[in-house]
Amino acid sequence: MEEITGSSPLFKKVDQAVFESIDKFKQSPNYVSLQDFYNGIDEEQQKVFKAFLIFALFALPSLLLAFLFFQNGQLKKDLELRNSIVNNANKILSENRSLQEAGANILSMNPIDSSSMMTSRLSTLLSTMGVDLSKIQVKDFTSTLISEGVMKSEADFAFSKLSTDELMNIFTAMIQREKFRIQQVSITRNDDTNFLEGQFHAVHFSSIPQPGEEE
């Protein structure tokens, strides 16, 4: 069989497959039986038979191409869906990493769930700076579980007989070491001693370890 030229690679392969099948059929015993059947019918029936064969030669490749295009469309949709899933998964992972990084700067890993614990935590901070704990008192402590893994603790703090440097160092330690947020600060200065007294409100957000996360 001569090689067909002047068509696209896909059509070329389809045409070659069709004609190769025809060549193989001509070499089979069934072809002789079909030839005898064809010779035994009248001229009008032969015309109808030829028309049917021509139609089949054109219809079968067209049906094959239609099936291939359909399959290609299905594969394209599946690929697009898979790409969308992968992209969304990467986006979620990226956002989770960003949240974890942000959470490390916002949430303390040491929850405070009672007034005594708040006082103990404050005492530890003050002892590292050599400040007497009696100069600051914890008042109106509250704690709330705002989500499954995050606790919000807050309290009012009253202070007296603190120098400006001591107060600033206390604020810095509470913010940097324990992730406190300092709010509603009220300060007055004693003109006789130059010490500061007043009060402030502090909020503390902490991460609560979930089952399976604890070492």
C-alpha positions as CSV (number, residue, x, y, z in Angstrom):
1,M,0.0,0.0,0.0
2,E,1.3,3.5,-0.9
3,E,1.9,5.9,2.0
4,I,-0.6,8.7,2.1
5,T,0.9,12.2,2.1
6,G,-0.5,15.8,2.4
7,S,-2.5,15.2,5.7
8,S,-1.9,15.9,9.3
9,P,-0.1,13.3,11.4
10,L,-3.3,12.2,13.2
11,F,-5.3,11.8,10.0
12,K,-2.4,10.2,8.3
13,K,-2.2,7.5,11.0
14,V,-5.9,6.9,10.8
15,D,-5.9,6.6,7.0
16,Q,-3.0,4.2,7.1
17,A,-4.7,2.1,9.8
18,V,-7.9,1.9,7.7
19,F,-6.1,0.9,4.5
20,E,-3.9,-1.6,6.3
21,S,-7.0,-3.2,7.6
22,I,-8.5,-3.3,4.1
23,D,-5.3,-4.9,2.8
24,K,-5.4,-7.6,5.5
25,F,-9.1,-8.2,4.8
26,K,-8.3,-8.8,1.1
27,Q,-5.8,-11.5,2.1
28,S,-8.3,-13.3,4.3
29,P,-10.8,-16.2,3.2
30,N,-13.7,-13.9,4.1
31,Y,-12.8,-11.6,1.2
32,V,-13.3,-14.4,-1.4
33,S,-16.8,-15.1,0.1
34,L,-17.7,-11.4,0.0
35,Q,-16.4,-11.2,-3.6
36,D,-18.6,-14.1,-4.6
37,F,-21.5,-12.5,-2.9
38,Y,-20.9,-9.2,-4.7
39,N,-20.6,-10.9,-8.1
40,G,-23.9,-12.8,-7.5
41,I,-26.1,-9.7,-7.0
42,D,-27.5,-7.5,-9.8
43,E,-26.1,-4.1,-10.8
44,E,-28.5,-2.0,-8.7
45,Q,-27.7,-4.0,-5.6
46,Q,-24.0,-3.7,-6.4
47,K,-24.3,0.1,-6.5
48,V,-26.1,0.1,-3.1
49,F,-23.4,-2.2,-1.7
50,K,-20.6,0.1,-3.1
51,A,-22.3,3.2,-1.6
52,F,-22.5,1.4,1.8
53,L,-18.8,0.5,1.6
54,I,-17.9,4.1,0.8
55,F,-20.1,5.4,3.6
56,A,-18.4,2.9,6.0
57,L,-14.9,4.0,4.9
58,F,-15.7,7.6,5.7
59,A,-17.9,7.0,8.7
60,L,-15.7,4.7,10.7
61,P,-12.6,7.0,10.7
62,S,-15.0,9.9,11.6
63,L,-16.4,7.9,14.5
64,L,-12.9,7.0,15.6
65,L,-11.9,10.7,15.5
66,A,-15.0,11.8,17.4
67,F,-14.2,9.2,20.1
68,L,-10.6,10.4,20.3
69,F,-11.7,14.1,20.6
70,F,-14.2,13.1,23.2
71,Q,-11.6,11.2,25.2
72,N,-9.1,14.1,24.8
73,G,-11.8,16.5,26.1
74,Q,-12.4,14.3,29.1
75,L,-8.6,14.0,29.8
76,K,-8.2,17.8,29.5
77,K,-11.0,18.4,32.0
78,D,-9.5,15.8,34.3
79,L,-6.0,17.4,34.0
80,E,-7.5,20.9,34.7
81,L,-9.3,19.5,37.8
82,R,-6.1,17.9,39.0
83,N,-4.1,21.1,38.4
84,S,-6.8,23.0,40.3
85,I,-6.6,20.6,43.2
86,V,-2.8,20.8,43.3
87,N,-2.8,24.6,43.1
88,N,-5.4,24.9,45.8
89,A,-3.5,22.5,48.0
90,N,-0.3,24.4,47.6
91,K,-2.2,27.7,48.4
92,I,-3.7,26.2,51.6
93,L,-0.3,24.8,52.6
94,S,1.3,28.2,52.0
95,E,-1.4,30.0,54.0
96,N,-1.0,27.5,56.8
97,R,2.7,28.1,56.9
98,S,2.1,31.9,57.0
99,L,-0.5,31.5,59.8
100,Q,2.0,29.3,61.8
101,E,4.7,31.9,61.3
102,A,2.3,34.7,62.3
103,G,1.0,32.7,65.2
104,A,4.5,32.3,66.6
105,N,4.7,36.1,66.9
106,I,1.2,36.5,68.3
107,L,0.5,33.5,70.5
108,S,2.3,32.4,73.6
109,M,3.0,28.7,74.0
110,N,2.3,29.0,77.8
111,P,-1.4,29.5,78.6
112,I,-2.4,31.5,81.7
113,D,-5.7,30.2,83.1
114,S,-5.8,31.6,86.6
115,S,-5.1,34.8,88.6
116,S,-2.4,32.9,90.6
117,M,-0.7,31.8,87.4
118,M,-0.8,35.4,86.1
119,T,0.8,36.5,89.4
120,S,3.4,33.8,89.1
121,R,4.2,34.7,85.5
122,L,4.5,38.4,86.4
123,S,6.7,37.5,89.4
124,T,9.1,35.6,87.2
125,L,9.4,38.6,84.8
126,L,10.0,41.0,87.7
127,S,12.6,38.9,89.4
128,T,14.8,38.9,86.3
129,M,14.8,42.7,86.4
130,G,15.2,43.0,90.2
131,V,11.8,44.7,90.7
132,D,9.8,44.0,93.8
133,L,6.6,42.2,93.1
134,S,4.7,44.3,95.7
135,K,5.0,47.2,93.3
136,I,2.5,45.6,90.9
137,Q,-0.8,43.8,91.7
138,V,-3.0,41.7,89.4
139,K,-6.7,42.6,89.5
140,D,-9.9,41.4,87.7
141,F,-8.3,38.5,86.0
142,T,-10.5,36.7,83.3
143,S,-9.7,33.9,80.8
144,T,-11.8,32.8,77.9
145,L,-11.4,29.9,75.4
146,I,-12.0,31.7,72.1
147,S,-11.4,28.6,70.0
148,E,-10.4,25.0,70.3
149,G,-6.8,25.8,70.5
150,V,-6.5,29.5,71.6
151,M,-7.1,31.0,75.1
152,K,-7.5,34.7,75.8
153,S,-6.4,35.9,79.3
154,E,-6.6,39.5,80.5
155,A,-6.3,41.5,83.7
156,D,-5.9,44.9,85.1
157,F,-2.5,45.7,86.7
158,A,-2.0,48.4,89.3
159,F,1.5,49.7,89.9
160,S,3.3,52.1,92.2
161,K,6.7,53.4,93.2
162,L,8.2,52.4,89.8
163,S,10.8,54.4,87.9
164,T,10.3,55.3,84.3
165,D,13.0,52.8,83.2
166,E,11.4,50.0,85.4
167,L,8.0,50.5,83.9
168,M,9.3,50.5,80.3
169,N,11.4,47.4,81.0
170,I,8.3,45.7,82.5
171,F,6.2,46.5,79.4
172,T,9.0,45.4,77.1
173,A,9.4,42.0,78.9
174,M,5.7,41.4,79.0
175,I,5.4,42.1,75.2
176,Q,8.5,40.3,74.0
177,R,8.7,37.3,76.4
178,E,5.1,36.6,77.1
179,K,3.3,38.1,74.0
180,F,1.2,40.4,76.1
181,R,-0.7,43.4,74.6
182,I,-0.6,46.4,76.7
183,Q,-3.8,48.6,76.7
184,Q,-5.5,51.5,78.5
185,V,-2.4,52.8,80.3
186,S,-2.9,55.4,83.0
187,I,0.2,56.9,84.6
188,T,0.8,59.7,87.1
189,R,4.0,60.9,88.6
190,N,4.6,61.6,92.3
191,D,6.2,65.0,92.4
192,D,7.8,64.3,95.8
193,T,9.5,61.0,94.8
194,N,9.4,61.2,91.0
195,F,8.1,57.6,91.0
196,L,5.3,56.5,88.7
197,E,2.0,55.0,89.8
198,G,-1.1,54.1,87.8
199,Q,-2.7,51.1,86.1
200,F,-2.9,49.3,82.7
201,H,-4.8,46.6,81.1
202,A,-3.0,43.6,79.4
203,V,-4.3,40.9,77.1
204,H,-2.6,37.6,76.6
205,F,-3.3,35.1,73.8
206,S,-1.9,31.6,74.1
207,S,-1.9,28.4,72.1
208,I,-3.4,25.3,73.9
209,P,-1.7,22.0,73.0
210,Q,-4.1,19.6,71.4
211,P,-4.1,15.8,72.1
212,G,-1.2,14.3,70.2
213,E,0.8,17.5,70.0
214,E,2.3,17.3,73.5
215,E,5.7,15.7,73.7
